[in-house]
């Protein structure tokens, strides 16, 4: 009898723990704000694991093409190409971030005219207790970085 009560208690705690996590994690969604014009997702036909740096400021086509973004070898991806970017109008920023289990990346790029810089911040929200890891370069298009501007990167 005590054994059944103990097992029932443990099962009830596990169910309540799972319900609590799911409730907290259910609404995790990536967001972008500030001067971000567009999130860039290379899709299922490309992998950005070739990108070796944790931060990128891309202002020209040659640098973009040499990033190390690799095509996936699949018949479904034959003829796929990287998204076209007008580097006369935009700068491509990339910032690596990761988190465990259920994760959201809240990306914001702010322009500080007085300091002559963009500030790219990613706030990572992780929920759950598992070994799964979600990571990404968080590629975003912003208005062309003005001459003499710098970019500060931060993951919090």
Secondary structure, 3 states (H helix, E strand, C coil): CHHHHHHHHHHHHHHHHHHHHHHHHCCCCCEEEECEEEECCCCCCEEHHHCCCCEEEECCHHHHHCCCCEECCCHHHCCCCCCCCCCCCEEEEEECEEEEEEEEEEEEEEEECCCCEEEEEEEEEEECCCCCEEEECCCEEEECCCCCCEEEEEEC
